[in-house]
Amino acid sequence: MRLSAETFNACRVLVLGDLVLDLFVYGEIERISPEAPVPVLRARSSKYSPGGAANVAANIAALGAKPTLIGVVGADQGATELASAIGGAEKGIAFRPVTDKTRRTIMKTRYIAGAQQVVRVDHEDTAAIEGAVEDDVLAAFDAALPHCDIVIISDYAKGLFTDRLLRGAIDKARRAGRPVLVDPKRTSLADYRGATVIKPNRKELRAATGLPCGEDEEAERAARQVIAETDAMILLTRSEQGMSLFRPHLAPVHARTQAREISDVSGAGDTVIAVLAVAMAAGMDVEIAIRLANAAAGIVVGKLGTATVQVAELNRELETSSRGFQNRILDWDAAQRQREEWRKQGLIVGFANGCFDLIHPGHIALLAQARAACDRLIVALNSDDSIKRLKGPDRPLQNEQARAYVMASIEHVDGVTLFDEDTPLELIQTIKPDVLIKGSDYREDQVVGGDLVKSWGGRVLLADLVPNQSTTSIVKRSR
């Protein structure tokens, strides 16, 4: 299937949940503190992002749908920063916060070195809301309910969902004929009875039932117990195993995940329930909806920090899953578009080039070092004509289509493109990578495009070489 930019435009989703302000502090670790045996993070930049239920709303808006977001904030600077991060009408989100002067806005601060989260610090008050605040949240829910197609309960166990509020929201939505999707945190999933879909992870389902949830049969047995208590569909997220849908009186549906490099799982559950809700609001069958949600989860775990997924990314993921790694082979225009999308996501893009005629251990070592220095790696291959000019009429040994096919199948590589020129200078100007990688048999001042990359704030990496490994030496030995 292929989604259009208008697929979800008419979908209206009401999100009720715990609001979180996420702060990401990025930097580098270069030494250990003299005061204690802990690393010193040299902070380089920071960014506020909507978290918790606010991240759910951000994911809905990124797909082109129209979310209304209700939750509780404090009367503090955190509330101001959260409203700014959410973006309100500018981002297509109708934000309806209720202020509780007795508590502070929840904030999670994550410190990140390179692509690795080092530590997280939480500032939060998790006592249950009371009295007038509870009344105001229910009133805001009542006002928004007639203008939505579907409801999401995003429970982070941060004090919003009292028994009265939870039961009131689910019952009101059911009476209004609105499906209710729940991302749960309570140990008793029976508390969410009346919901349409409940989305626990393996740990939450195991805690609720006391049953193992590893294998398919075990997961089904545990899910059937919750179905008997709630009469809801159970969407079980299973990490590396993907997700499984269990429904009353129907066989399970398993959506398996594809192997991929995981940068950060922060907010992946928010993306799943957001995509599921929007797809169901658009009238899609629930089986199709969970396959979209599974594809979206695969995209978002490859991004650093709480992130969103757009329709164009979903289409590419669906195409990739149907066509495989060949989807990584790009012409220059597609490579430039892909690089721009990665830039918008805050990802570091690396660029390596060469003939890569016969792939050998030296090539794999270089690509591994290149990928370790960036979030996404584009490899540019000399075309057949370019190689003939550089190495003579007997080369290449494999044509450009074969070399691109092999390169695209290597796990370290995210994109492959070709260039006809003797050097990749023009392509480097087009892609504008953040890191330019060559072998250490070059000096930095000899690397074509190195000055360009450094001019826009990038860097040059000289990768260590594996001794006695080259295509030329392999050809000589074979002869």
C-alpha positions as CSV (number, residue, x, y, z in Angstrom):
1,M,0.0,0.0,0.0
2,R,1.0,3.6,-0.5
3,L,-0.1,6.5,1.7
4,S,-0.7,10.0,0.3
5,A,0.0,13.3,2.0
6,E,-3.8,13.6,2.5
7,T,-4.5,10.1,3.9
8,F,-4.8,11.3,7.5
9,N,-5.8,14.9,7.1
10,A,-9.4,14.5,8.2
11,C,-8.6,12.3,11.2
12,R,-9.2,13.9,14.6
13,V,-7.6,12.3,17.7
14,L,-8.2,13.2,21.3
15,V,-5.1,12.5,23.5
16,L,-5.6,12.5,27.3
17,G,-2.5,11.7,29.2
18,D,0.5,12.6,31.4
19,L,2.5,15.5,29.9
20,V,6.3,15.4,30.0
21,L,8.9,17.9,28.9
22,D,12.0,16.1,27.5
23,L,15.3,17.9,27.6
24,F,18.2,16.4,25.6
25,V,21.7,17.5,26.4
26,Y,24.2,16.5,23.8
27,G,28.0,16.4,24.2
28,E,31.2,14.4,24.3
29,I,33.0,12.4,27.0
30,E,36.7,12.9,26.9
31,R,37.9,12.3,30.4
32,I,37.0,11.0,33.9
33,S,36.2,13.4,36.7
34,P,39.1,14.0,39.2
35,E,36.4,14.4,41.9
36,A,34.9,10.9,41.5
37,P,35.1,7.9,39.1
38,V,32.5,9.3,36.7
39,P,32.7,10.5,33.1
40,V,32.7,14.2,32.4
41,L,30.2,15.2,29.7
42,R,31.3,18.4,27.8
43,A,27.9,19.8,26.8
44,R,27.7,21.0,23.2
45,S,23.9,21.6,22.6
46,S,20.5,21.0,24.1
47,K,17.0,20.6,22.9
48,Y,13.5,20.6,24.5
49,S,11.0,18.0,23.0
50,P,7.4,17.1,23.9
51,G,7.4,13.8,25.9
52,G,4.8,11.5,27.2
53,A,1.3,12.2,25.9
54,A,2.7,15.3,24.2
55,N,4.9,13.1,22.1
56,V,1.9,11.0,21.1
57,A,0.2,14.2,19.9
58,A,3.4,15.3,18.1
59,N,3.4,12.0,16.2
60,I,-0.2,12.4,15.3
61,A,0.4,15.9,13.9
62,A,3.5,14.7,12.0
63,L,1.2,12.3,10.0
64,G,-1.0,15.2,9.0
65,A,-3.9,14.3,11.4
66,K,-5.4,16.7,14.0
67,P,-4.7,16.0,17.6
68,T,-6.3,17.6,20.7
69,L,-4.0,17.2,23.7
70,I,-5.3,17.4,27.3
71,G,-3.1,17.0,30.5
72,V,-1.8,18.7,33.6
73,V,1.1,21.1,33.9
74,G,2.5,23.1,36.8
75,A,2.5,26.9,37.0
76,D,6.2,27.1,36.2
77,Q,8.8,27.7,33.5
78,G,8.6,24.0,32.5
79,A,5.0,24.6,31.4
80,T,6.1,27.4,29.2
81,E,8.9,25.4,27.6
82,L,6.6,22.5,27.1
83,A,4.0,24.6,25.3
84,S,6.8,26.0,23.1
85,A,8.1,22.5,22.3
86,I,4.6,21.3,21.4
87,G,4.2,24.2,19.0
88,G,0.4,24.5,19.4
89,A,-1.6,25.6,16.3
90,E,1.7,26.2,14.3
91,K,2.3,22.4,14.5
92,G,-1.4,21.5,14.1
93,I,-1.9,20.6,17.8
94,A,-4.8,21.9,19.8
95,F,-3.2,22.0,23.3
96,R,-5.6,22.3,26.2
97,P,-3.5,22.1,29.4
98,V,-5.0,22.2,32.9
99,T,-2.7,24.0,35.4
100,D,-2.2,22.6,38.9
101,K,-0.4,25.1,41.1
102,T,0.5,22.5,43.6
103,R,2.8,20.5,41.3
104,R,5.6,21.1,38.8
105,T,5.7,20.2,35.2
106,I,7.3,16.8,34.7
107,M,10.7,17.0,33.1
108,K,13.1,14.2,32.0
109,T,16.6,15.3,31.2
110,R,18.7,12.9,29.2
111,Y,22.5,13.4,28.8
112,I,23.8,11.9,25.5
113,A,27.4,11.4,24.5
114,G,27.7,10.7,20.7
115,A,24.7,8.4,20.1
116,Q,24.7,6.9,23.6
117,Q,22.5,8.0,26.5
118,V,24.7,8.3,29.6
119,V,22.2,9.1,32.3
120,R,18.6,10.4,32.8
121,V,17.4,12.7,35.5
122,D,13.7,13.0,36.3
123,H,12.0,15.9,38.0
124,E,8.4,15.0,38.8
125,D,5.5,15.0,41.2
126,T,3.5,11.8,40.8
127,A,0.8,12.2,43.5
128,A,-2.7,11.9,42.2
129,I,-4.5,15.1,41.1
130,E,-7.3,16.2,43.3
131,G,-10.5,18.2,43.4
132,A,-10.8,21.1,41.1
133,V,-8.0,20.0,38.9
134,E,-9.6,16.6,38.3
135,D,-12.9,18.4,37.6
136,D,-11.2,20.7,35.1
137,V,-9.6,17.8,33.2
138,L,-12.9,16.0,32.9
139,A,-14.5,19.3,31.7
140,A,-11.8,19.7,29.0
141,F,-12.3,16.1,28.0
142,D,-16.1,16.6,27.7
143,A,-15.7,19.7,25.6
144,A,-13.2,18.0,23.2
145,L,-14.9,14.6,22.8
146,P,-17.6,15.6,20.3
147,H,-15.0,16.9,17.9
148,C,-12.8,13.8,17.7
149,D,-13.0,10.4,16.0
150,I,-10.9,8.3,18.4
151,V,-9.5,8.7,21.9
152,I,-6.0,7.8,23.2
153,I,-5.4,7.3,27.0
154,S,-1.7,7.8,27.5
155,D,-1.0,6.6,31.0
156,Y,2.5,7.2,32.3
157,A,1.5,6.7,36.0
158,K,2.4,10.3,36.8
159,G,-0.7,11.1,38.8
160,L,-3.2,12.1,36.1
161,F,-5.4,9.0,35.9
162,T,-7.3,8.8,39.2
163,D,-9.9,6.0,39.3
164,R,-12.6,8.6,38.7
165,L,-10.9,10.2,35.8
166,L,-9.9,7.0,34.1
167,R,-13.4,5.4,34.4
168,G,-15.1,8.7,33.4
169,A,-13.0,9.1,30.3
170,I,-13.5,5.6,29.0
171,D,-17.2,5.5,29.8
172,K,-17.9,8.9,28.2
173,A,-16.0,7.9,25.1
174,R,-17.9,4.6,24.8
175,R,-21.3,6.4,25.2
176,A,-20.2,8.8,22.4
177,G,-19.3,5.9,20.2
178,R,-15.6,6.7,20.1
179,P,-13.0,3.9,20.1
180,V,-10.6,4.1,23.0
181,L,-6.9,3.1,22.7
182,V,-4.9,2.7,25.9
183,D,-1.2,2.8,26.5
184,P,-1.3,1.4,30.1
185,K,0.9,1.6,33.2
186,R,-1.4,0.2,35.9
187,T,-0.5,-3.3,37.0
188,S,-4.2,-4.3,36.8
189,L,-5.1,-4.1,33.1
190,A,-8.7,-4.8,34.2
191,D,-8.9,-1.2,35.3
192,Y,-9.0,-0.3,31.5
193,R,-12.1,-2.4,30.8
194,G,-14.3,-0.9,28.2
195,A,-11.3,0.2,26.0
196,T,-11.2,-0.9,22.4
197,V,-7.4,-1.7,22.3
198,I,-5.0,-2.0,25.2
199,K,-1.3,-1.8,24.3
200,P,0.9,-3.3,27.0
201,N,4.6,-4.3,26.4
202,R,5.8,-7.7,27.6
203,K,6.8,-6.5,31.0
204,E,3.4,-4.9,31.6
205,L,1.5,-8.0,30.4
206,R,3.6,-10.3,32.5
207,A,3.1,-8.1,35.6
208,A,-0.7,-8.0,35.0
209,T,-1.1,-11.7,34.5
210,G,1.9,-13.4,36.3
211,L,2.4,-15.4,33.1
212,P,5.5,-15.6,30.8
213,C,5.2,-13.7,27.5
214,G,8.3,-14.7,25.5
215,E,7.1,-17.2,22.9
216,D,4.0,-16.7,20.7
217,E,1.9,-19.3,22.6
218,E,2.9,-17.9,26.0
219,A,2.0,-14.3,24.9
220,E,-1.4,-15.5,23.6
221,R,-2.2,-17.3,26.8
222,A,-1.5,-14.1,28.8
223,A,-3.3,-11.9,26.4
224,R,-6.4,-14.2,26.5
225,Q,-6.5,-13.7,30.3
226,V,-6.7,-9.9,29.9
227,I,-9.2,-10.2,27.1
228,A,-11.5,-12.1,29.4
229,E,-11.2,-9.3,32.0
230,T,-11.6,-6.4,29.6
231,D,-13.2,-7.6,26.4
232,A,-10.6,-5.4,24.6
233,M,-8.2,-6.2,21.8
234,I,-4.7,-6.6,23.1
235,L,-1.8,-5.2,21.1
236,L,1.3,-6.6,22.7
237,T,4.6,-4.8,21.8
238,R,7.4,-7.3,21.9
239,S,10.6,-5.4,21.3
240,E,12.8,-7.3,18.8
241,Q,9.9,-9.7,18.1
242,G,7.7,-6.9,16.7
243,M,4.1,-6.8,17.9
244,S,1.1,-9.1,18.2
245,L,-2.6,-8.4,18.1
246,F,-4.9,-10.7,20.1
247,R,-8.7,-10.4,19.6
248,P,-11.7,-12.1,21.2
249,H,-12.6,-15.3,19.2
250,L,-10.0,-14.6,16.4
251,A,-6.5,-16.0,15.6
252,P,-3.5,-13.8,16.6
253,V,-1.9,-11.5,14.1
254,H,1.9,-11.2,14.4
255,A,3.8,-8.2,12.8
256,R,7.5,-9.1,12.9
257,T,10.2,-6.5,13.1
258,Q,13.1,-6.3,10.7
259,A,16.6,-6.3,12.0
260,R,18.0,-2.8,12.3
261,E,20.4,-0.6,14.2
262,I,18.7,0.9,17.3
263,S,19.8,4.4,18.2
264,D,17.2,5.1,20.9
265,V,13.9,3.5,22.0
266,S,12.6,6.7,23.8
267,G,9.1,7.3,22.7
268,A,8.7,4.3,20.4
269,G,5.5,3.3,22.2
270,D,4.1,6.7,21.7
271,T,4.7,6.4,18.0
272,V,3.0,3.0,17.9
273,I,-0.2,4.1,19.6
274,A,-0.3,7.4,17.6
275,V,0.0,5.6,14.2
276,L,-2.5,2.9,15.3
277,A,-5.1,5.6,16.3
278,V,-4.7,7.6,13.1
279,A,-4.9,4.6,10.9
280,M,-8.1,3.4,12.6
281,A,-9.6,6.9,12.5
282,A,-8.9,6.8,8.7
283,G,-11.1,3.7,8.5
284,M,-8.2,1.2,8.0
285,D,-8.7,-2.4,9.2
286,V,-6.9,-3.0,12.5
287,E,-4.6,-5.5,11.0
288,I,-3.4,-3.0,8.4
289,A,-3.2,-0.4,11.2
290,I,-0.8,-2.5,13.4
291,R,1.4,-3.2,10.4
292,L,1.7,0.6,9.8
293,A,2.4,1.0,13.5
294,N,5.1,-1.7,13.4
295,A,6.8,0.0,10.5
296,A,6.7,3.3,12.2
297,A,8.3,1.9,15.4
298,G,11.1,0.5,13.2
299,I,11.7,4.0,11.9
300,V,11.6,5.8,15.2
301,V,14.0,3.6,17.0
302,G,16.7,4.5,14.5
303,K,16.4,8.1,15.5
304,L,18.1,9.7,18.6
305,G,15.7,11.0,21.2
306,T,11.9,11.2,21.2
307,A,11.0,11.5,17.5
308,T,8.1,11.5,15.1
309,V,7.5,9.7,11.8
310,Q,6.1,11.3,8.6
311,V,4.0,9.8,5.8
312,A,6.9,9.9,3.4
313,E,9.1,7.9,5.8
314,L,6.3,5.3,6.3
315,N,6.0,4.9,2.5
316,R,9.7,4.3,2.2
317,E,9.7,1.8,5.1
318,L,6.9,-0.1,3.5
319,E,8.7,-0.1,0.1
320,T,11.9,-1.2,1.8
321,S,10.2,-4.1,3.6
322,S,8.7,-5.3,0.3
323,R,11.8,-4.7,-1.9
324,G,14.6,-5.3,0.6
325,F,17.9,-3.6,0.7
326,Q,17.8,-2.7,-3.0
327,N,15.8,0.3,-1.9
328,R,19.1,1.8,-0.5
329,I,20.4,2.3,-4.1
330,L,19.7,6.0,-4.9
331,D,20.3,8.4,-7.8
332,W,21.7,11.8,-6.9
333,D,18.3,13.5,-6.4
334,A,17.0,10.8,-4.2
335,A,20.3,10.8,-2.2
336,Q,20.0,14.6,-1.7
337,R,16.4,14.3,-0.5
338,Q,17.3,11.5,1.9
339,R,20.2,13.5,3.3
340,E,18.0,16.5,3.8
341,E,15.4,14.4,5.7
342,W,18.2,13.0,7.9
343,R,19.4,16.6,8.5
344,K,15.9,17.6,9.7
345,Q,16.0,14.7,12.1
346,G,19.3,15.9,13.6
347,L,21.2,12.8,12.3
348,I,24.9,12.9,11.5
349,V,25.5,11.8,7.9
350,G,28.8,10.2,6.8
351,F,30.1,9.9,3.2
352,A,32.6,7.4,1.9
353,N,33.6,6.7,-1.7
354,G,35.6,4.3,-3.8
355,C,35.5,1.6,-6.5
356,F,34.7,-1.3,-4.1
357,D,35.2,-3.7,-6.9
358,L,35.7,-6.9,-4.9
359,I,34.5,-6.5,-1.4
360,H,37.2,-7.8,1.1
361,P,37.8,-7.5,4.9
362,G,39.6,-4.1,4.4
363,H,36.4,-2.7,2.9
364,I,34.2,-4.0,5.7
365,A,36.6,-2.6,8.3
366,L,36.5,0.8,6.7
367,L,32.7,0.8,6.4
368,A,32.4,-0.3,10.0
369,Q,34.6,2.6,11.2
370,A,32.7,5.0,9.0
371,R,29.3,4.0,10.3
372,A,30.5,4.2,13.9
373,A,31.4,7.9,13.2
374,C,27.9,8.9,12.0
375,D,24.2,8.0,12.3
376,R,23.7,7.4,8.6
377,L,26.3,6.4,5.9
378,I,26.1,7.1,2.2
379,V,28.6,5.3,0.0
380,A,29.5,6.7,-3.4
381,L,30.8,4.2,-6.0
382,N,32.9,5.1,-9.0
383,S,30.9,4.2,-12.2
384,D,32.3,1.7,-14.6
385,D,33.5,4.4,-17.0
386,S,35.2,6.3,-14.1
387,I,37.0,3.1,-13.0
388,K,38.2,2.4,-16.5
389,R,39.8,5.8,-16.7
390,L,41.4,5.4,-13.3
391,K,42.5,1.7,-13.4
392,G,42.6,0.7,-17.0
393,P,40.4,-1.2,-19.5
394,D,40.4,-4.5,-17.5
395,R,38.6,-3.0,-14.6
396,P,36.1,-3.1,-13.0
397,L,35.8,-6.8,-12.4
398,Q,32.1,-6.3,-11.5
399,N,29.9,-3.8,-13.2
400,E,28.3,-0.9,-11.3
401,Q,24.9,-2.6,-10.9
402,A,26.5,-5.6,-9.2
403,R,28.8,-3.4,-7.0
404,A,25.8,-1.3,-5.9
405,Y,23.8,-4.4,-5.1
406,V,26.5,-5.9,-2.9
407,M,27.2,-2.5,-1.2
408,A,23.5,-1.9,-0.4
409,S,23.4,-5.3,1.3
410,I,26.0,-4.4,3.8
411,E,24.6,-3.6,7.3
412,H,26.8,-0.6,7.8
413,V,25.5,1.2,4.7
414,D,22.3,3.3,4.6
415,G,22.5,4.6,1.0
416,V,24.4,3.9,-2.2
417,T,24.9,6.1,-5.2
418,L,27.2,6.3,-8.3
419,F,29.3,9.1,-9.8
420,D,30.8,9.3,-13.3
421,E,33.5,11.9,-12.6
422,D,37.1,11.1,-11.7
423,T,36.5,12.5,-8.2
424,P,33.4,12.7,-6.0
425,L,33.8,16.5,-5.4
426,E,30.5,17.5,-7.2
427,L,28.6,14.8,-5.3
428,I,30.1,15.9,-2.0
429,Q,28.9,19.4,-2.7
430,T,25.4,18.0,-3.4
431,I,25.1,15.7,-0.4
432,K,26.9,18.0,2.1
433,P,27.9,15.3,4.5
434,D,28.9,15.9,8.1
435,V,31.7,13.4,8.1
436,L,34.0,12.5,5.1
437,I,35.7,9.1,5.5
438,K,38.8,7.9,3.6
439,G,41.5,5.3,4.4
440,S,44.5,6.2,6.4
441,D,46.8,5.7,3.4
442,Y,45.7,9.4,2.6
443,R,46.7,12.5,4.5
444,E,43.9,14.7,5.5
445,D,45.0,17.5,3.1
446,Q,44.8,14.9,0.2
447,V,41.2,13.9,0.8
448,V,39.1,15.3,-2.1
449,G,36.3,17.5,-0.6
450,G,37.9,17.6,2.8
451,D,38.2,21.4,2.9
452,L,34.6,21.7,1.7
453,V,33.2,19.5,4.4
454,K,35.2,21.3,7.1
455,S,33.9,24.6,5.7
456,W,30.4,23.8,6.7
457,G,31.4,22.5,10.1
458,G,32.0,18.8,9.3
459,R,35.1,16.7,9.7
460,V,37.4,14.3,7.9
461,L,38.0,10.8,9.3
462,L,41.0,8.7,8.2
463,A,40.0,5.0,8.9
464,D,42.5,2.4,9.9
465,L,43.4,0.0,7.1
466,V,43.6,-3.8,7.3
467,P,47.1,-4.8,6.1
468,N,47.6,-6.6,2.8
469,Q,44.0,-6.2,1.7
470,S,43.2,-4.7,-1.7
471,T,41.3,-5.6,-4.9
472,T,44.5,-5.2,-6.9
473,S,46.4,-7.7,-4.8
474,I,43.6,-10.2,-4.9
475,V,43.5,-10.0,-8.7
476,K,47.3,-10.5,-8.9
477,R,47.1,-13.6,-6.6
478,S,44.2,-15.1,-8.6
479,R,46.2,-14.7,-11.8
